[in-house]
Amino acid sequence: MASAHIEVTGTASRTASQFRYFVDKMNQIQNEYGDLKAVMEQIALGADYASLGASLGVTAGEAETIYAIYQSMNGEINGAFTNQLVSRCG
């Protein structure tokens, strides 16, 4: 079976360089998202948004909103097309 990997070195043109940077940054964002998600889940365990709020420097209500939005981002950041782009071109 042929390789599905697409090598973009970033040296062919400015567009190639920008694309290479984008793929690398998306990979970094996915990793950082997962790390922060795990920490936030531990801080907010049992719906303890007061502790999460203290950690973030916001109110418990604001922390609950941030937590809900952040958790909802998982499908976007780790969606099928994002994962495919990072894995095939990363």
N, C-alpha and C positions, 0 to 999 in steps of 0.2 A: 504494500500500500504506500502511496506517495505521502510525503510529509505535508502536513497542513500548515506548518510554520511559514510565516512570511517575514523575511529579514529586511528591515528598514534600518539602515545604518545611520541615517541622518546627515550624511556627507554629500549627497547628490545635489541638494538644493536647499534653499531656505525653507521651502514647504516640507521637505523631508526632515529637516532638523526640527521644525515645529511639531511635526507629527510624532517623531521619535520622543520629543520632550513630553508631549501630551500622553502618549502611551505609558511612559515611565512614571509620570505624575499620577495617572489614574491607578496604576499598580500601587503606588505609595499611598494614595488616598484610601484604596480598598483595605490595605494593611492597617493603616492608622484608624480607620473607621472601626474595624473589628476589635482592635485593642481598646479603644475608648468605649465601645459598646459593652465590652466585658466588664470594664471598671464601673461604668454607670449602672449596669445591672446589679452589681454587688452593692454599690452604695444605696441604690433605691430598692433593695430587696424588701419584700413585704410592703410595697408602696410607701416607703419611707422617703417622701419627697422633701421633708424638712432637712434631712441629712444631705440629700443631693443638692438642695438649694444652698445649704451652707458651703458645700464644696465648690459650687459654681459662683457663689456670691450673689444669689438672687433669692426671691421668696419661694416658699414651698409651692405655691400656685404656678409661678413662672417655671420652676424646675419640672413640675408635672407636665406642663406644656412642652418644654424643651425635650423632655424624655419621650413623650408621645411622638413628636415630630421626628426626632432622631431615630427612634425605632422604626418609624414608617419609611425612612430613607433606605432601609436595607434592600428592599426590592429594586430600587433604582441603582444603588451603588454596586450591588452584587447581581444585577439582572443578567439574563442570558447573553444579550448582545455585548454588554460591557465586559463580562467574563471572557467571551469569545475573542473580542478585540485584544484584551490584555494577554490572553494565553497564546493566541496565534501570532501576534506582532510583538509580544514582550520579550 
